[in-house]
Amino acid sequence: MAAEPLKTLFYPFEAEALPLPRKDARVLFLGAEPGFRLPIGFDAALHLVQGFRPHFRALQASGHDVAPRAEGQGYDMALVLAGRHRGQNELRIAEAIERVVPAGLIVVAGRKDDGVDSLRKRINALAPLEGHLPKHHGIAFWFRRADTETAATLRAGNPDLIVEGGFKTAPGMFSFDRVDAGSKLLATSLPDDLKGSIADFCAGWGYLSAEVVQRSQRLSALDLYEADFEALEAARLNVHSAVEPRFFWTDLLTEAVERRYDVIVMNPPFHHGRAAEPEIGAGMIRAASKALKPGGRLFMVANRQLPYEQVLAATFSSHAEIARDGIFKVFSARR
């Protein structure tokens, strides 16, 4: 997905518009994604930050030093891979400013289609840029840290949010500024007699789990599984139960779930980039089937056009559509 932006990010070094960092330099790479290729001679130590579990695992498997959150100070340089979320991009740049040394170089790159040129203009108004280069359908731009006032301005413009019901969220999370309509339809479709051990797959910042708590008088366990590290950290603040919830930063498509459940609720993603990828949701359905006890129930919501009926029929003993609106449909299935 980020193959071209990754190339754009390192292009200023390849084009000799920027000097290569010293071999003993410490370079912070925020938003790092798998598949990047360093320019010849770029031998500085990279400290990667990636909170999306599949990317984290791929980077780790490639031998990189990677963490879900930035750590430490005094970096000589920071690289920022910008994505589609304006607020998240600005917060990453703020983090870069806060963690590099005075006059430390900060290089940012992203796709033109994702609004990187607007981001460039926004940053230039706060901290004059040294330069920029277009390449690979994107733009790279760079500047040096003068002080931390720019970081403070960016953070002030992108505060943590409190959405419907008092849920804490932050830019970059799925449906960070409102309760997702599909999740809301699923919540209103859940039975009032949920009991036993329950898991929330693709839990996000915890809305469905909080609804499960309200509908479960005999809850024995509540486990949340989520691939977005920051969303899961928000869920820790948002979900409260007499039964202590457990939180698992997990890629459900590639990492096995060890526990077995009476009920699983989920609003699975169906795309990672721009194009719809129904196989992601199908993989989540298979993972849910494996994680349920015999006779266990799945409740899930999906966009109406997504063809999940076939995989439900193949992996569950029975399934039925129990609700729908103009956009979403809700399924109940029994293992």
FIKOL-422577 format. One record per residue (C-alpha): residue in three letters; x, y, z; chain. Coordinates in nm, 4 decimals, always signed. Each point is the difference from the previous one (the first is absolute). Layout:
% residues N
ala,X,Y,Z,A
...
***
This chain:
% residues 335
met,+0.0000,+0.0000,+0.0000,A
ala,+0.2760,+0.2447,+0.0888,A
ala,+0.2553,-0.1153,-0.2591,A
glu,+0.0014,+0.3301,-0.1877,A
pro,-0.0043,+0.2287,+0.3086,A
leu,+0.2897,-0.2007,+0.1425,A
lys,+0.1965,+0.0646,-0.3184,A
thr,-0.0948,+0.3673,+0.0158,A
leu,+0.1221,+0.0248,+0.3593,A
phe,+0.3524,-0.1134,-0.0846,A
tyr,+0.0202,+0.1705,-0.3398,A
pro,+0.1576,+0.3264,+0.1305,A
phe,+0.2960,-0.2061,+0.1240,A
glu,+0.0281,-0.1879,-0.3309,A
ala,-0.0226,+0.3261,-0.1954,A
glu,+0.2679,+0.1525,+0.2276,A
ala,-0.2354,+0.2801,+0.0980,A
leu,+0.0723,-0.1098,+0.3562,A
pro,+0.3256,-0.1430,+0.1368,A
leu,-0.0018,-0.3533,+0.1317,A
pro,+0.0007,-0.0201,+0.3802,A
arg,+0.3196,-0.0897,+0.1808,A
lys,+0.0502,-0.3681,+0.0659,A
asp,-0.0226,+0.0620,+0.3763,A
ala,-0.3185,+0.2100,-0.0289,A
arg,-0.3261,-0.1067,+0.1660,A
val,-0.2986,+0.0273,-0.2343,A
leu,-0.3618,-0.0202,+0.1181,A
phe,-0.2422,-0.1333,-0.2643,A
leu,-0.3643,+0.0727,+0.0852,A
gly,-0.2700,-0.1885,-0.1882,A
ala,+0.2542,-0.2419,-0.1455,A
glu,-0.1478,-0.2639,-0.2301,A
pro,+0.1494,-0.3196,-0.1413,A
gly,+0.1762,-0.0038,-0.3333,A
phe,+0.2167,+0.3113,+0.0176,A
arg,+0.3433,-0.0038,-0.1613,A
leu,+0.2729,+0.2185,+0.1434,A
pro,+0.2163,+0.2007,-0.2402,A
ile,+0.3560,-0.1243,-0.0446,A
gly,+0.2088,+0.1425,+0.2816,A
phe,-0.2931,+0.0604,+0.2348,A
asp,+0.1590,-0.1920,+0.2868,A
ala,-0.1376,+0.1828,+0.3051,A
ala,-0.1873,-0.1945,+0.2658,A
leu,-0.3758,+0.0106,-0.0605,A
his,-0.2508,-0.0080,+0.2864,A
leu,-0.3363,-0.0864,-0.1551,A
val,-0.3420,+0.0822,+0.1442,A
gln,-0.3054,-0.1880,-0.1249,A
gly,-0.3165,-0.0712,+0.1999,A
phe,-0.1862,-0.2048,-0.2626,A
arg,+0.0683,-0.3579,+0.1020,A
pro,+0.0387,-0.1602,-0.3476,A
his,+0.2534,+0.2668,-0.1036,A
phe,+0.1750,-0.0230,+0.3367,A
arg,+0.0434,-0.3754,-0.0342,A
ala,+0.1236,+0.0249,-0.3600,A
leu,+0.2587,+0.2627,+0.0955,A
gln,+0.1079,-0.2019,+0.3009,A
ala,+0.0339,-0.3131,-0.2155,A
ser,+0.2295,+0.1974,-0.2317,A
gly,+0.2351,+0.0639,+0.2907,A
his,-0.0858,+0.3618,+0.0685,A
asp,-0.0080,+0.1732,+0.3389,A
val,-0.3707,+0.0831,+0.0237,A
ala,-0.2384,+0.1080,+0.2779,A
pro,-0.3722,+0.0867,+0.0040,A
arg,+0.0740,+0.3375,+0.1588,A
ala,+0.2949,+0.2361,-0.0266,A
glu,+0.2520,-0.0194,+0.2815,A
gly,+0.2970,+0.2119,+0.0987,A
gln,+0.1285,+0.3444,-0.0888,A
gly,+0.2950,+0.1576,-0.1750,A
tyr,-0.0415,-0.1501,-0.3452,A
asp,+0.2171,+0.1573,-0.2683,A
met,-0.2680,-0.0312,-0.2658,A
ala,-0.3631,-0.1016,-0.0370,A
leu,-0.1814,-0.1491,-0.2974,A
val,-0.3786,+0.0242,-0.0160,A
leu,-0.2106,-0.2061,-0.2393,A
ala,-0.3273,+0.1889,-0.0414,A
gly,-0.3264,-0.1793,-0.0682,A
arg,-0.3627,+0.0903,-0.0579,A
his,-0.0821,+0.1343,+0.3485,A
arg,+0.0838,+0.3696,+0.0270,A
gly,-0.0070,+0.0078,+0.3781,A
gln,+0.2173,-0.3075,+0.0336,A
asn,+0.2519,+0.1468,-0.2444,A
glu,+0.0220,+0.3233,+0.1972,A
leu,+0.0398,-0.1871,+0.3289,A
arg,+0.2824,-0.2085,-0.1469,A
ile,+0.1785,+0.3144,-0.1108,A
ala,-0.0486,+0.1464,+0.3475,A
glu,+0.1530,-0.3156,+0.1469,A
ala,+0.2937,+0.0270,-0.2370,A
ile,+0.0634,+0.3607,+0.1038,A
glu,-0.0117,-0.0912,+0.3680,A
arg,+0.2424,-0.2895,-0.0321,A
val,+0.2753,+0.1327,-0.2277,A
val,+0.2911,+0.2141,+0.1129,A
pro,-0.0064,+0.3771,-0.0629,A
ala,+0.0589,+0.0587,-0.3733,A
gly,-0.0745,-0.3682,-0.0589,A
leu,-0.1280,-0.0794,-0.3488,A
ile,-0.3620,-0.1118,-0.0465,A
val,-0.0995,-0.1517,-0.3346,A
val,-0.3664,-0.0640,-0.0848,A
ala,-0.1500,-0.1700,-0.3046,A
gly,-0.3382,-0.1190,-0.1188,A
arg,-0.2274,-0.0432,-0.2984,A
lys,-0.1459,+0.2976,-0.1817,A
asp,-0.3361,-0.1790,+0.0039,A
asp,+0.0183,-0.0119,+0.3792,A
gly,+0.0410,+0.3760,+0.0327,A
val,+0.3736,+0.0223,+0.0620,A
asp,+0.0220,+0.3344,-0.1813,A
ser,-0.2487,+0.1532,+0.2441,A
leu,+0.2061,-0.1460,+0.2834,A
arg,+0.3141,+0.1541,-0.1503,A
lys,-0.1632,+0.3432,-0.0115,A
arg,-0.1305,-0.0352,+0.3544,A
ile,+0.3449,-0.0852,+0.1381,A
asn,+0.1695,+0.2696,-0.2088,A
ala,-0.2267,+0.2594,+0.1639,A
leu,+0.1203,-0.1146,+0.3418,A
ala,+0.3638,-0.0940,-0.0649,A
pro,+0.1512,+0.1246,-0.3277,A
leu,+0.1075,-0.2920,-0.2156,A
glu,+0.3493,-0.0477,-0.1365,A
gly,-0.1289,-0.1711,-0.3109,A
his,-0.2324,-0.2458,-0.1663,A
leu,+0.0075,-0.2450,-0.2909,A
pro,-0.2811,-0.1703,-0.1925,A
lys,+0.0555,-0.3604,-0.1035,A
his,-0.1935,-0.3276,-0.0385,A
his,-0.3413,+0.1759,+0.0102,A
gly,+0.0914,+0.1529,+0.3341,A
ile,+0.1913,+0.2834,+0.1623,A
ala,+0.2853,-0.0022,+0.2492,A
phe,+0.0725,+0.3125,+0.2038,A
trp,+0.2405,+0.0763,+0.2791,A
phe,+0.0838,+0.2530,+0.2690,A
arg,+0.2107,+0.0277,+0.3136,A
arg,-0.1156,+0.0254,+0.3570,A
ala,+0.0365,+0.3532,+0.1322,A
asp,-0.2085,-0.0383,+0.3178,A
thr,-0.3008,-0.1980,+0.1201,A
glu,-0.2608,+0.2708,-0.0545,A
thr,-0.0989,-0.1541,-0.3322,A
ala,-0.0572,-0.3333,+0.1727,A
ala,-0.2168,+0.1670,+0.2633,A
thr,-0.2074,+0.1690,-0.2714,A
leu,-0.0500,-0.3285,-0.1854,A
arg,-0.1021,-0.1806,+0.3173,A
ala,-0.2410,+0.2764,+0.0976,A
gly,-0.1655,-0.0338,-0.3389,A
asn,-0.0445,-0.3754,+0.0396,A
pro,-0.1085,-0.0694,+0.3571,A
asp,-0.1281,-0.3323,+0.1295,A
leu,-0.3750,-0.0150,-0.0518,A
ile,-0.2940,-0.0957,+0.2165,A
val,-0.2722,-0.1445,-0.2206,A
glu,-0.3546,-0.1196,+0.0667,A
gly,-0.0334,-0.1579,+0.3421,A
gly,+0.3326,+0.1345,+0.1256,A
phe,+0.2304,-0.2219,-0.2041,A
lys,+0.3587,+0.1221,-0.0331,A
thr,+0.1512,-0.0176,-0.3499,A
ala,+0.2768,+0.1622,-0.2037,A
pro,+0.0602,+0.0866,-0.3679,A
gly,+0.0988,-0.2938,-0.2164,A
met,-0.2202,-0.2584,+0.1713,A
phe,-0.2918,-0.1553,-0.1878,A
ser,-0.3060,+0.2238,+0.0384,A
phe,+0.1875,+0.2192,+0.2486,A
asp,-0.2479,+0.2901,-0.0131,A
arg,-0.3292,-0.1884,+0.0433,A
val,-0.1480,-0.3385,+0.0771,A
asp,+0.0081,-0.2027,-0.3213,A
ala,-0.3505,-0.0506,-0.1395,A
gly,+0.0624,-0.3683,-0.0702,A
ser,+0.1181,-0.0631,+0.3546,A
lys,-0.3031,+0.1844,+0.1327,A
leu,-0.2361,-0.2183,-0.2067,A
leu,+0.1765,-0.3125,+0.1270,A
ala,-0.0238,+0.1200,+0.3606,A
thr,-0.3740,+0.0610,-0.0259,A
ser,-0.0409,-0.3471,-0.1546,A
leu,+0.1761,-0.1902,+0.2788,A
pro,-0.2203,-0.2109,+0.2282,A
asp,-0.0410,+0.1020,+0.3614,A
asp,+0.0974,-0.3438,+0.1332,A
leu,+0.3684,-0.0089,-0.0974,A
lys,+0.1957,-0.2020,+0.2537,A
gly,+0.3195,-0.1939,+0.0568,A
ser,+0.3337,+0.0794,-0.1574,A
ile,-0.0257,+0.2648,-0.2714,A
ala,+0.2554,+0.1379,-0.2446,A
asp,-0.0080,+0.3152,-0.2089,A
phe,+0.1955,-0.0555,-0.3224,A
cys,+0.1254,+0.3181,-0.1730,A
ala,-0.0934,+0.1834,+0.3184,A
gly,+0.1259,+0.3452,-0.0994,A
trp,-0.0299,+0.2467,+0.2858,A
gly,-0.2514,-0.2159,+0.1828,A
tyr,-0.3520,+0.1069,-0.0941,A
leu,-0.1407,-0.3485,-0.0606,A
ser,+0.1625,-0.1400,+0.3127,A
ala,-0.1567,+0.2763,+0.2067,A
glu,-0.3380,-0.0886,-0.1514,A
val,+0.0571,-0.3691,+0.0753,A
val,+0.0587,+0.0863,+0.3656,A
gln,-0.3394,+0.1727,+0.0087,A
arg,-0.1723,-0.3072,-0.1478,A
ser,+0.1733,-0.2758,+0.1980,A
gln,-0.1222,-0.0688,+0.3487,A
arg,+0.1983,-0.3235,+0.0277,A
leu,+0.3307,+0.0909,-0.1580,A
ser,+0.2900,-0.2239,+0.1044,A
ala,+0.2718,+0.1394,-0.2311,A
leu,+0.0383,+0.2873,-0.2452,A
asp,+0.2954,+0.0060,-0.2406,A
leu,+0.0736,+0.2683,-0.2567,A
tyr,+0.2113,-0.0728,-0.3108,A
glu,+0.1248,+0.2869,-0.2146,A
ala,+0.2832,+0.0566,-0.2499,A
asp,+0.0263,+0.3786,+0.0554,A
phe,+0.2144,+0.0519,+0.3095,A
glu,-0.1227,+0.3522,+0.0755,A
ala,-0.3660,-0.0985,-0.0397,A
leu,+0.0513,-0.2870,+0.2421,A
glu,+0.1635,+0.2355,+0.2498,A
ala,-0.3071,+0.2240,-0.0297,A
ala,-0.2231,-0.3035,+0.0597,A
arg,+0.1777,-0.0551,+0.3317,A
leu,-0.1390,+0.3376,+0.1053,A
asn,-0.3442,-0.0502,-0.1501,A
val,-0.1059,-0.3488,+0.1094,A
his,-0.0908,-0.0617,+0.3634,A
ser,-0.1528,-0.3169,+0.1376,A
ala,-0.0379,-0.1900,+0.3248,A
val,+0.1965,-0.2696,-0.1838,A
glu,+0.3460,+0.1392,-0.0735,A
pro,+0.0311,+0.0305,-0.3806,A
arg,+0.3081,-0.1389,-0.1723,A
phe,+0.1603,+0.1711,-0.2976,A
phe,+0.1890,-0.1696,-0.2826,A
trp,+0.1997,+0.1896,-0.2630,A
thr,-0.0424,-0.2636,-0.2702,A
asp,-0.0141,-0.0558,-0.3740,A
leu,-0.2969,-0.2353,-0.0115,A
leu,+0.0807,-0.1061,-0.3566,A
thr,+0.3414,-0.1421,+0.0873,A
glu,+0.0175,-0.0459,+0.3784,A
ala,-0.1913,-0.2826,+0.1658,A
val,-0.2519,+0.0717,+0.2750,A
glu,+0.0731,-0.2338,+0.2897,A
arg,-0.3213,+0.0471,+0.1994,A
arg,-0.3487,-0.1282,-0.0909,A
tyr,-0.3183,+0.2031,+0.0372,A
asp,-0.3752,-0.0332,+0.0359,A
val,-0.0615,+0.3166,-0.2027,A
ile,+0.2023,+0.2135,-0.2417,A
val,-0.1130,+0.3397,-0.1261,A
met,+0.1784,+0.1769,-0.2824,A
asn,-0.0065,+0.2749,-0.2574,A
pro,+0.2836,-0.1204,-0.2243,A
pro,+0.1880,+0.2306,-0.2374,A
phe,-0.0408,-0.0632,-0.3702,A
his,+0.2810,+0.2112,-0.1402,A
his,+0.3479,+0.1128,+0.0923,A
gly,+0.0732,+0.2285,-0.2941,A
arg,-0.2572,+0.1545,-0.2312,A
ala,-0.1428,-0.3118,-0.1631,A
ala,-0.2459,-0.2292,+0.1776,A
glu,+0.1588,-0.3257,+0.1146,A
pro,-0.2818,-0.2324,+0.1091,A
glu,+0.2520,-0.2765,+0.0719,A
ile,+0.1056,+0.1921,+0.3139,A
gly,-0.3487,-0.0360,+0.1437,A
ala,-0.0210,-0.3603,-0.1193,A
gly,+0.3232,-0.0742,+0.1851,A
met,-0.1427,+0.1579,+0.3137,A
ile,-0.3095,-0.2220,-0.0285,A
arg,+0.2206,-0.3100,-0.0218,A
ala,+0.2023,+0.1191,+0.3010,A
ala,-0.3208,+0.0555,+0.1968,A
ser,-0.1257,-0.3500,-0.0838,A
lys,+0.3234,-0.1543,+0.1283,A
ala,-0.0138,+0.2063,+0.3208,A
leu,-0.3578,-0.0931,+0.0922,A
lys,-0.0997,-0.2942,+0.2144,A
pro,-0.2336,-0.2590,-0.1573,A
gly,-0.3406,+0.1650,-0.0092,A
gly,+0.1558,+0.3434,+0.0463,A
arg,-0.1524,+0.3016,-0.1740,A
leu,+0.1400,+0.2686,-0.2271,A
phe,-0.1656,+0.3389,-0.0462,A
met,+0.1510,+0.2154,-0.2747,A
val,-0.0794,+0.2969,-0.2197,A
ala,+0.1102,+0.0612,-0.3576,A
asn,-0.0713,+0.2279,-0.2919,A
arg,-0.2984,-0.1343,-0.1944,A
gln,+0.1953,-0.0558,-0.3224,A
leu,+0.2650,-0.2234,+0.1605,A
pro,-0.0498,-0.3721,-0.0845,A
tyr,+0.0519,-0.1600,+0.3408,A
glu,-0.2941,-0.2415,-0.0125,A
gln,+0.2066,-0.2685,-0.1745,A
val,+0.2833,-0.0015,+0.2531,A
leu,-0.2509,+0.0041,+0.2871,A
ala,-0.1721,-0.3040,-0.1486,A
ala,+0.3339,-0.1779,-0.0388,A
thr,+0.1279,+0.0664,+0.3524,A
phe,-0.3137,-0.0041,+0.2182,A
ser,-0.2771,-0.2557,+0.0492,A
ser,-0.2623,+0.2716,-0.0532,A
his,-0.0233,+0.3716,-0.0647,A
ala,-0.2677,+0.2611,-0.0577,A
glu,-0.0303,+0.3677,-0.0803,A
ile,-0.1676,+0.1599,+0.3001,A
ala,+0.0024,+0.3708,-0.0924,A
arg,+0.0802,+0.2383,-0.2808,A
asp,-0.0300,+0.3629,-0.0990,A
gly,+0.0865,+0.1909,-0.3145,A
ile,+0.3737,-0.0711,+0.0367,A
phe,+0.0623,-0.2880,+0.2414,A
lys,-0.1174,-0.3516,+0.0789,A
val,+0.0364,-0.1897,+0.3267,A
phe,+0.0548,-0.3762,+0.0205,A
ser,-0.0394,-0.2495,+0.2786,A
ala,+0.1788,-0.3328,-0.0421,A
arg,+0.0365,-0.3090,+0.2159,A
arg,+0.3034,-0.2251,-0.0048,A
***
